Amino acid sequence: HPEVRKGASYGRWYQNNYEPNFSCQFERRVGGNGNGDGPKWVCDPHRLKTIAQKRKAENPHRPGCVIYSVGSNGDFSFELGIQTLVGKGTCEIHIFDMDDYEAKMPQELEATFHVWGLRGNRNVDAPGRGDG
């Protein structure tokens, strides 16, 4: 679990890691109520379900939606929750994480795992860029 950085307030950490940083009429935490990289906030998930199922029914050869999940830390509760919400096989799910947790993915989860991560403005791996 992420730690509170030195000098940061607990309230700010809680706000940044549990409370949504957006507002919509029907926001919902999908995948449970835990902290960390598992559950994630979704705006109007009932609409996502309705629209995705309609699109899938209109063209069964294409996904009803594409879902990108950034940061799993080996916790797939959001992806399982969203798959249950929209219906298995309805949407295409992609998971991105800097570490390889693909072997930990539950068998019932239909998703593609990518070992890709996001970095800050310093990229030490890029040609011509480094710490110095």
Secondary structure, 3 states (H helix, E strand, C coil): CCCCCCCCCHHHHHHHHCCCCCCCCCEEEECCCCCCCCCEEEECHHHHHHHHHHHHHHCCCCCCCEEEEECCCCCCHHHHHHHHHHCCCCCEEEEECCCCCHHHCCCCCCCEEECCCCCCCCCCCCCCCCCC
